[in-house]
Amino acid sequence: MPGIFISYRRTDTIAWAGRLFADLGKSFGAPQVFMDINGGIPRGANFEHALTAALAGSDALLALIGPQWSTCKRSDGSRRLDVPTDWVRNEIAAALRRNIPVVPVLFGGAKLPGEAELPEEIRALRKHQEAEITDKRWDYDVGALVNDLFASPLLKQLHDVASANTGFGYLKHLIATLPAVADAVSRSKEVIENTYREVGQLELFKNIHDALHTIEFQCLRPMQEGGAASRLRPFRLTFAGETQRIEAAMEGRELDANLRNDITDGLQLVAEAFHAALSAPGDDAAYRRVVNELVGLLSLLPAKLDVGIAQAAAGLNLDRLVDLMQRVRGQLPATVGAKDSELEPFVRGIDALNRLRDDLKARVYEHGLLQRLDSKLRAVCFGETLPGSFGGEWARIRLARSRLAPPYSPELGQAIDDLQATEREIEAALARQEERAVPDHLRDYFRIVASAFRSVDGSLKQFCLRLGAVSQPLKTVLQMC
């Protein structure tokens, strides 16, 4: 799913939108920037469903506002912004409800509309800091916007992945032009092969995850909303296309046999349900079977994919790849090293890879500690803990908790104050020997830990899926060894 969603009116800012799309793609990677007419919606895809899916998966929305943004009218004379079905209005409203970063970006001397000019559901747009991009200072203004977007950890990840890919691209150039670099990389082929294989697992999980996401938003949800009166054939075609996408992604790849069977069997059950329903038009029971099989597929597989992603993340070691990139930099002739402007993308790529490595290590470590703490609390809260033993159990829980130390991930950081407050309540109850109050406090503590763990787990999954984007550049380098 894209990281940045560009919301714009074609009659107002289409030229600026296209130029901004191209520039943002350089910083965050083109696949991570969504614009409907720049490959965002494939030919033949359902426009509404594709937009809904892109909005649901984005990390930030840029609301492009030009001189005609708020006054643009429909053919009947009504103001587009006043129409409840207006896509621009709904895009912004959806992003505001999700509480993701929303940036009003002003073009052509436009000003942010006054509160009275905005529908109630998007008036909160005025509370978001605006950015202005002018034709005269385009590069400077876009650079300032990119720096502001870096404040979002998820968008910073996208930038680092894009920079790492650019660095690998320059490594390809160095291999082709400098024998010493080609020799060094060739002697370290095993390092690249191992990293490619490990990152390839993440890329595989991403492809499966994206296909399931499409099935949910373009098949299951509209089928649930439309009921048995919906035409099944378009949904079956979409499902068949995503099934082929999953099968192509799995072909020739290492994958846990049980997970592979679960995926294959789940897809087959849905395909059979579609076939039966199309053979019995108007049969409510057959239609419900398709919906139920889709629900089963989308309930079972994401959780199993999450486990696979966490395991792949724990096995991914970027240290040796970082060392190789740094050795290559050290072996460059002085004549090449002196060309700082040419080397800059390569150096930035090394720095980005360093940050990705450190971020991955920290996230995997924190994820493991939280998982153990979650399991321990679950056993104490829902097991048969004997009266009088809560003090000893709490000491063991506190020991596990003490291993979680700053700097925390943003997801865990949001829960720390609540954790510490509940810890004080538990310790106060134990100090007063109020054992009866301790279980309730522990259950509160467990709920906070479980919620934080889900957030950290989801963030790790998203990070790993995005890290899978370096797979293709690594494959290109391997082919040159």
C-alpha positions as CSV (number, residue, x, y, z in Angstrom):
1,M,0.0,0.0,0.0
2,P,1.2,3.5,-0.7
3,G,2.7,5.7,2.0
4,I,1.6,9.1,0.7
5,F,-1.8,9.7,-0.9
6,I,-2.1,12.8,-3.1
7,S,-5.6,14.3,-3.0
8,Y,-6.3,16.9,-5.7
9,R,-8.9,18.3,-8.2
10,R,-8.1,17.7,-11.8
11,T,-9.6,21.1,-12.8
12,D,-7.5,22.8,-10.2
13,T,-4.1,21.3,-9.6
14,I,-3.5,18.5,-12.0
15,A,-0.2,19.9,-13.5
16,W,1.2,20.7,-10.0
17,A,0.1,17.3,-8.8
18,G,1.9,15.4,-11.5
19,R,5.1,17.3,-10.9
20,L,4.9,16.8,-7.1
21,F,4.2,13.1,-7.6
22,A,7.4,12.7,-9.6
23,D,9.5,14.6,-7.0
24,L,8.1,12.7,-4.0
25,G,8.8,9.4,-5.8
26,K,12.5,10.3,-5.8
27,S,12.5,10.7,-2.0
28,F,10.1,7.9,-1.0
29,G,10.0,5.6,-4.0
30,A,7.4,5.9,-6.8
31,P,5.4,2.9,-5.6
32,Q,4.9,4.6,-2.2
33,V,3.2,7.7,-3.6
34,F,-0.4,7.3,-4.8
35,M,-1.9,9.5,-7.5
36,D,-4.9,8.1,-9.4
37,I,-3.8,8.8,-12.9
38,N,-0.1,8.0,-12.5
39,G,-0.5,4.2,-12.2
40,G,-2.3,4.3,-8.9
41,I,-5.4,2.7,-10.4
42,P,-4.8,-0.1,-13.0
43,R,-6.9,-0.1,-16.2
44,G,-10.2,-1.9,-15.6
45,A,-10.0,-1.7,-11.8
46,N,-13.0,-0.4,-9.8
47,F,-12.1,3.3,-9.2
48,E,-14.0,3.5,-5.9
49,H,-12.6,0.3,-4.5
50,A,-9.0,1.2,-5.5
51,L,-9.2,4.6,-3.9
52,T,-10.7,3.2,-0.7
53,A,-8.0,0.6,-0.4
54,A,-5.2,3.2,-1.1
55,L,-6.7,5.6,1.5
56,A,-7.0,2.8,4.1
57,G,-3.3,1.9,3.7
58,S,-1.7,5.3,3.4
59,D,0.5,6.9,6.1
60,A,-0.1,10.6,5.1
61,L,-2.4,12.6,2.9
62,L,-1.5,15.7,0.9
63,A,-4.5,17.8,0.2
64,L,-3.5,19.9,-2.9
65,I,-5.3,23.2,-2.9
66,G,-5.2,25.6,-5.8
67,P,-7.2,28.8,-6.6
68,Q,-10.3,26.9,-7.7
69,W,-10.3,24.1,-5.0
70,S,-13.2,25.4,-2.9
71,T,-15.2,27.1,-5.6
72,C,-15.1,24.4,-8.3
73,K,-18.7,23.6,-9.4
74,R,-20.5,20.7,-11.1
75,S,-22.5,20.9,-14.3
76,D,-25.7,21.6,-12.3
77,G,-24.1,24.7,-10.6
78,S,-23.6,23.2,-7.2
79,R,-20.3,23.5,-5.5
80,R,-18.4,20.2,-5.6
81,L,-17.3,20.5,-2.0
82,D,-20.9,20.7,-0.8
83,V,-21.8,17.4,-2.4
84,P,-21.6,14.5,0.1
85,T,-20.2,12.1,-2.6
86,D,-17.4,14.5,-3.6
87,W,-14.3,12.3,-3.7
88,V,-11.9,15.1,-2.6
89,R,-14.0,15.9,0.4
90,N,-14.3,12.2,1.3
91,E,-10.6,11.5,0.9
92,I,-9.7,14.3,3.4
93,A,-12.5,13.2,5.8
94,A,-11.3,9.6,5.8
95,A,-7.7,10.7,6.5
96,L,-8.8,13.0,9.3
97,R,-10.8,10.2,10.9
98,R,-7.7,7.9,10.8
99,N,-5.7,10.6,12.5
100,I,-2.8,10.3,10.0
101,P,-0.7,13.3,9.0
102,V,-2.8,15.5,6.7
103,V,-1.0,18.4,5.0
104,P,-2.8,21.1,3.1
105,V,-0.4,22.0,0.2
106,L,-1.2,25.4,-1.4
107,F,-0.4,26.2,-5.1
108,G,-0.9,29.2,-7.3
109,G,-1.2,31.7,-4.5
110,A,-4.2,29.9,-3.0
111,K,-5.1,30.4,0.7
112,L,-6.5,27.8,3.1
113,P,-10.3,28.2,2.9
114,G,-12.1,29.7,5.9
115,E,-14.1,27.5,8.2
116,A,-17.4,28.6,6.7
117,E,-16.2,27.4,3.3
118,L,-15.6,23.9,4.4
119,P,-18.1,21.1,5.1
120,E,-18.2,20.3,8.8
121,E,-16.5,16.9,8.4
122,I,-13.3,18.4,7.0
123,R,-13.1,21.7,9.0
124,A,-10.4,20.1,11.1
125,L,-8.2,20.6,8.0
126,R,-7.7,24.2,9.2
127,K,-5.9,22.9,12.3
128,H,-3.2,21.2,10.2
129,Q,0.0,23.1,9.4
130,E,-0.1,24.1,5.7
131,A,2.7,24.0,3.2
132,E,3.1,26.4,0.2
133,I,4.8,25.4,-3.0
134,T,5.6,28.1,-5.6
135,D,6.8,27.7,-9.1
136,K,9.8,30.1,-8.5
137,R,11.0,28.2,-5.4
138,W,9.7,24.7,-6.4
139,D,12.8,22.7,-5.4
140,Y,13.3,24.5,-2.1
141,D,9.6,24.3,-1.2
142,V,9.3,20.6,-2.1
143,G,12.5,19.9,-0.1
144,A,10.9,21.6,2.9
145,L,7.7,19.5,2.5
146,V,9.8,16.3,2.3
147,N,11.7,17.3,5.5
148,D,8.4,17.9,7.3
149,L,7.1,14.5,6.2
150,F,10.2,12.9,7.7
151,A,8.7,13.6,11.1
152,S,6.5,10.6,10.5
153,P,8.6,7.5,11.4
154,L,6.8,5.4,8.7
155,L,7.6,7.9,6.0
156,K,11.2,8.2,7.2
157,Q,11.4,4.4,6.7
158,L,10.1,4.8,3.1
159,H,12.8,7.4,2.5
160,D,15.5,5.2,3.9
161,V,14.4,2.2,1.7
162,A,14.4,4.5,-1.4
163,S,17.8,5.8,-0.5
164,A,19.2,2.3,0.0
165,N,17.8,1.3,-3.4
166,T,19.5,4.3,-5.0
167,G,22.7,3.2,-3.3
168,F,22.4,-0.3,-4.7
169,G,21.8,1.2,-8.1
170,Y,25.1,3.2,-7.8
171,L,26.8,0.0,-6.7
172,K,25.7,-1.6,-9.9
173,H,27.4,1.3,-11.8
174,L,30.6,0.9,-9.8
175,I,30.7,-2.8,-10.5
176,A,30.4,-2.2,-14.2
177,T,33.1,0.5,-14.3
178,L,35.7,-0.4,-11.6
179,P,37.3,-3.8,-11.6
180,A,38.4,-3.5,-8.0
181,V,34.8,-3.0,-6.9
182,A,33.6,-5.8,-9.1
183,D,36.2,-8.1,-7.5
184,A,35.3,-7.1,-3.9
185,V,31.6,-7.6,-4.6
186,S,32.2,-10.9,-6.4
187,R,34.2,-12.2,-3.4
188,S,31.3,-11.3,-1.1
189,K,28.6,-12.8,-3.3
190,E,27.5,-15.1,-0.5
191,V,26.7,-12.0,1.6
192,I,24.4,-10.6,-1.1
193,E,22.9,-14.0,-1.8
194,N,22.0,-14.5,1.9
195,T,20.5,-11.0,2.2
196,Y,18.6,-11.4,-1.1
197,R,17.1,-14.6,0.1
198,E,16.1,-13.2,3.5
199,V,14.7,-10.0,2.1
200,G,13.0,-12.1,-0.6
201,Q,11.0,-13.7,2.1
202,L,9.7,-10.3,3.2
203,E,9.0,-9.4,-0.5
204,L,7.0,-12.6,-0.8
205,F,4.9,-11.8,2.3
206,K,4.3,-8.3,1.0
207,N,3.0,-9.6,-2.3
208,I,0.7,-12.0,-0.6
209,H,-0.4,-9.4,1.9
210,D,-1.2,-6.8,-0.8
211,A,-3.2,-9.4,-2.8
212,L,-5.3,-10.2,0.2
213,H,-5.8,-6.5,0.9
214,T,-7.1,-6.2,-2.7
215,I,-9.4,-9.2,-2.2
216,E,-10.8,-7.6,1.0
217,F,-11.5,-4.2,-0.4
218,Q,-12.5,-5.1,-4.0
219,C,-14.3,-8.4,-3.3
220,L,-15.4,-9.0,0.2
221,R,-16.4,-5.6,1.4
222,P,-18.5,-4.6,-1.7
223,M,-20.1,-8.1,-1.7
224,Q,-21.1,-7.6,2.0
225,E,-22.5,-4.2,1.2
226,G,-24.3,-5.1,-2.0
227,G,-25.9,-8.4,-0.8
228,A,-27.0,-11.3,-3.0
229,A,-28.2,-8.9,-5.7
230,S,-24.6,-8.0,-6.6
231,R,-23.2,-9.2,-9.8
232,L,-20.7,-11.9,-8.9
233,R,-18.7,-12.2,-12.1
234,P,-16.6,-9.0,-11.7
235,F,-15.7,-10.1,-8.1
236,R,-14.7,-13.5,-9.3
237,L,-12.5,-12.0,-12.0
238,T,-10.8,-9.8,-9.4
239,F,-10.3,-12.7,-7.1
240,A,-8.9,-14.9,-9.9
241,G,-6.4,-12.2,-10.8
242,E,-5.2,-11.8,-7.2
243,T,-5.0,-15.6,-6.9
244,Q,-2.7,-15.7,-9.9
245,R,-0.6,-12.9,-8.3
246,I,-0.2,-15.0,-5.1
247,E,0.6,-18.2,-7.0
248,A,3.2,-16.4,-9.1
249,A,4.8,-14.8,-6.0
250,M,5.1,-18.3,-4.3
251,E,6.4,-20.1,-7.3
252,G,10.0,-21.2,-6.7
253,R,10.2,-19.5,-3.3
254,E,11.0,-21.1,0.0
255,L,7.8,-21.1,2.2
256,D,6.7,-23.0,5.2
257,A,4.8,-26.1,3.9
258,N,1.9,-25.6,6.3
259,L,1.5,-21.9,5.4
260,R,1.7,-22.8,1.7
261,N,-1.0,-25.4,2.1
262,D,-3.2,-23.0,4.1
263,I,-2.9,-20.4,1.4
264,T,-3.6,-22.8,-1.5
265,D,-6.5,-24.5,0.3
266,G,-8.1,-21.2,1.3
267,L,-7.9,-19.9,-2.2
268,Q,-9.3,-23.1,-3.6
269,L,-12.3,-23.1,-1.3
270,V,-13.2,-19.5,-2.3
271,A,-12.8,-20.4,-6.0
272,E,-15.1,-23.4,-5.6
273,A,-17.7,-21.2,-3.8
274,F,-17.6,-18.7,-6.7
275,H,-18.0,-21.4,-9.2
276,A,-21.0,-22.9,-7.4
277,A,-22.6,-19.4,-6.9
278,L,-22.2,-18.5,-10.6
279,S,-23.8,-21.8,-11.5
280,A,-26.9,-21.0,-9.4
281,P,-27.7,-17.3,-10.1
282,G,-29.9,-15.7,-7.4
283,D,-29.2,-18.4,-4.8
284,D,-28.8,-16.6,-1.5
285,A,-27.2,-19.6,0.2
286,A,-24.6,-19.9,-2.6
287,Y,-23.8,-16.2,-2.4
288,R,-23.4,-16.4,1.4
289,R,-21.1,-19.3,1.0
290,V,-18.7,-17.1,-1.1
291,V,-18.8,-14.4,1.5
292,N,-18.2,-16.8,4.3
293,E,-15.3,-18.5,2.5
294,L,-13.8,-15.0,1.9
295,V,-14.2,-14.1,5.6
296,G,-12.5,-17.4,6.5
297,L,-9.6,-16.8,4.1
298,L,-9.0,-13.2,5.4
299,S,-9.4,-14.2,9.0
300,L,-6.9,-17.1,8.9
301,L,-4.1,-16.0,6.6
302,P,-3.1,-12.5,7.9
303,A,-2.3,-13.9,11.4
304,K,-0.2,-16.7,9.9
305,L,1.6,-14.2,7.6
306,D,2.3,-12.0,10.6
307,V,4.1,-14.9,12.3
308,G,6.1,-15.6,9.2
309,I,7.1,-11.9,8.9
310,A,8.2,-11.8,12.5
311,Q,10.3,-14.9,12.0
312,A,11.8,-13.6,8.8
313,A,12.6,-10.3,10.5
314,A,14.4,-12.1,13.3
315,G,16.5,-14.0,10.8
316,L,17.4,-10.9,8.6
317,N,21.0,-9.8,9.3
318,L,22.0,-6.6,7.5
319,D,25.3,-6.2,9.2
320,R,27.4,-8.0,6.6
321,L,25.7,-6.1,3.8
322,V,26.5,-2.8,5.5
323,D,30.1,-3.9,6.0
324,L,30.4,-4.8,2.3
325,M,29.0,-1.4,1.2
326,Q,31.5,0.4,3.5
327,R,34.4,-1.7,2.2
328,V,33.5,-0.8,-1.4
329,R,33.4,2.9,-0.4
330,G,36.9,2.5,1.1
331,Q,38.3,0.9,-2.0
332,L,37.2,3.6,-4.4
333,P,40.1,5.4,-6.2
334,A,40.9,8.9,-5.1
335,T,39.7,10.2,-8.5
336,V,36.2,8.8,-7.8
337,G,36.2,9.7,-4.2
338,A,36.8,13.3,-5.0
339,K,33.6,13.5,-7.0
340,D,31.4,14.1,-4.0
341,S,28.4,14.9,-6.0
342,E,28.5,11.6,-7.9
343,L,29.2,9.6,-4.8
344,E,26.5,11.3,-2.7
345,P,23.7,8.8,-3.7
346,F,26.0,5.9,-2.7
347,V,27.0,7.4,0.6
348,R,23.3,8.3,1.4
349,G,22.5,4.7,0.5
350,I,25.0,3.4,3.1
351,D,23.7,5.7,5.7
352,A,20.1,4.7,5.0
353,L,21.1,1.0,5.2
354,N,22.7,1.6,8.5
355,R,19.6,3.2,9.9
356,L,17.4,0.5,8.5
357,R,19.6,-2.1,10.1
358,D,19.6,-0.4,13.5
359,D,15.8,0.2,13.3
360,L,15.2,-3.5,12.4
361,K,17.4,-4.8,15.3
362,A,15.7,-2.5,17.8
363,R,12.2,-3.4,16.6
364,V,12.8,-7.2,16.6
365,Y,14.3,-7.0,20.1
366,E,11.4,-4.9,21.5
367,H,8.9,-7.2,19.8
368,G,10.4,-10.3,21.4
369,L,10.5,-8.7,24.9
370,L,6.9,-7.5,24.6
371,Q,5.8,-10.9,23.4
372,R,7.3,-12.6,26.4
373,L,5.8,-10.0,28.8
374,D,2.4,-10.5,27.1
375,S,2.6,-14.3,27.4
376,K,3.6,-14.1,31.1
377,L,0.7,-11.7,31.9
378,R,-1.7,-13.9,30.0
379,A,-0.7,-16.9,32.1
380,V,-1.0,-15.0,35.4
381,C,-4.3,-13.3,34.6
382,F,-6.1,-16.2,33.0
383,G,-4.3,-19.2,34.6
384,E,-4.8,-20.7,38.0
385,T,-2.7,-18.3,40.1
386,L,-2.9,-19.3,43.7
387,P,-3.9,-16.7,46.4
388,G,-0.8,-15.3,48.1
389,S,1.4,-15.9,45.1
390,F,0.8,-12.6,43.3
391,G,3.8,-10.9,44.9
392,G,6.1,-13.5,43.5
393,E,4.5,-13.4,40.1
394,W,4.7,-9.7,40.0
395,A,8.4,-9.8,40.8
396,R,8.9,-12.0,37.7
397,I,6.7,-9.7,35.6
398,R,8.7,-6.7,36.7
399,L,11.9,-8.4,35.8
400,A,10.6,-9.1,32.3
401,R,9.3,-5.5,32.1
402,S,12.7,-4.0,33.2
403,R,14.3,-5.3,30.0
404,L,12.1,-2.9,28.0
405,A,14.3,0.3,28.1
406,P,14.4,3.6,26.2
407,P,14.6,4.5,23.4
408,Y,11.1,3.0,22.8
409,S,9.4,2.6,19.5
410,P,6.7,5.3,18.9
411,E,4.1,2.6,19.4
412,L,5.4,1.5,22.8
413,G,6.2,5.1,23.8
414,Q,2.5,6.0,23.6
415,A,1.7,3.3,26.3
416,I,4.6,4.0,28.7
417,D,2.8,6.5,30.9
418,D,-0.2,4.2,31.3
419,L,2.1,1.2,32.1
420,Q,4.0,3.1,34.7
421,A,0.8,4.4,36.4
422,T,-0.6,0.9,36.6
423,E,2.7,-0.5,37.9
424,R,2.5,2.0,40.8
425,E,-1.1,0.9,41.5
426,I,-0.1,-2.8,41.6
427,E,2.9,-2.1,43.9
428,A,0.8,0.1,46.2
429,A,-1.8,-2.7,46.5
430,L,0.8,-5.3,47.2
431,A,2.5,-3.0,49.8
432,R,-0.9,-2.7,51.6
433,Q,-1.4,-6.4,51.3
434,E,-4.6,-5.9,49.4
435,E,-4.3,-9.1,47.4
436,R,-7.9,-9.0,46.2
437,A,-7.3,-5.8,44.3
438,V,-4.2,-7.1,42.6
439,P,-5.9,-9.3,39.9
440,D,-8.0,-6.4,38.6
441,H,-4.9,-4.2,38.4
442,L,-3.0,-7.0,36.6
443,R,-5.8,-7.4,34.1
444,D,-5.6,-3.6,33.4
445,Y,-1.9,-4.0,33.0
446,F,-2.3,-6.9,30.7
447,R,-4.7,-5.0,28.5
448,I,-2.2,-2.1,28.1
449,V,0.6,-4.5,27.3
450,A,-1.5,-6.5,24.8
451,S,-2.6,-3.3,23.1
452,A,1.0,-2.0,22.9
453,F,2.2,-5.4,21.6
454,R,-0.4,-5.4,18.8
455,S,0.7,-1.9,17.8
456,V,4.4,-2.9,17.9
457,D,3.7,-6.1,16.0
458,G,1.7,-4.3,13.3
459,S,4.5,-1.7,12.9
460,L,7.2,-4.4,12.6
461,K,5.1,-6.1,10.0
462,Q,4.7,-2.9,8.0
463,F,8.4,-2.1,8.3
464,C,9.4,-5.5,7.1
465,L,7.0,-5.4,4.2
466,R,8.6,-2.1,3.1
467,L,12.1,-3.5,3.6
468,G,11.2,-6.1,1.0
469,A,11.5,-3.4,-1.7
470,V,15.3,-3.8,-1.7
471,S,14.9,-7.3,-3.1
472,Q,14.9,-6.3,-6.8
473,P,18.1,-4.1,-6.6
474,L,19.9,-6.8,-4.8
475,K,18.9,-9.3,-7.5
476,T,20.3,-7.0,-10.1
477,V,23.6,-6.7,-8.3
478,L,23.7,-10.5,-7.9
479,Q,23.3,-11.0,-11.6
480,M,26.4,-8.9,-12.2
481,C,28.6,-10.9,-9.8
